[in-house]
């Protein structure tokens, strides 16, 4: 008897997803616990393993939307062909064979489609044109992935429900860069991970949230909720879109703890293994557009949070220090906040404290 492979439940509110990748081919022999397919939802991407060994027979194509509990494949025990896919032998027909027609005149090759047998299905992962395209088509139509739809809905919801305002400042990165350079070799040898800039900013944000608790709060209906935790989300760009894994209890973490957790999330993000639990419960978000070269931006809140810090590119600029014009590695900082809850004085005070922590990083190390 063939074993049915069904789409597993991945969360209470998730009813469907996109089967984005088949990791095995139709008719291929697989072992138990081999990764069979990847399921993408509006929250997570999850690899699903084969429940048993045998010959796998696929029932849906890559890019198809599938429901939770839907049968997407069958596994036939090794050596026993699947009844649903075994070709039926036909007896010889008494009718004469159809005459062989001459080949039709050559026509332009059609544009490949997901159903074209000559085109690998992976080429069209999550990409199903809804209208035919000509050879000279100037655009391609494809469906948004569940994650991209979720991101779009969240961003629009944030703009419609919060009174978002952004305040700016800049910080001199000289002290952090010097300290990081001095400690890098010892730090990496002791902890097995590099000392990056993000751990300094996470520590600075925790210090600033403790000093300005209004930003570590959120609105829930007619109520104000003050958070006593310091679970910081760090925005990570992936091929599927932006995700924000959360580092828990950052006030208790050392620099090494933070860097190891960041490295762990980076691996999970690349492999598409970030879970729903990894993304929930953050009280504040940090987004580093500087790694892409962004000089300045106005980040959008991650609801229901009341604040998000935008980091940017480090760039040498002329600044005045003690009456002298000197070159310094500077970074623009941007704090977007919910003005319904946070006043301008609190937002500016928060950002100035972040700036002070970064420009005097030894204080953060002493508190670590």
Order of alpha helices (4+ residues) and beta strands (2+ residues): beta-beta-beta-beta-beta-beta-beta-beta-alpha-beta-alpha-alpha-beta-beta-beta-beta-alpha-beta-beta-beta-beta-alpha-alpha
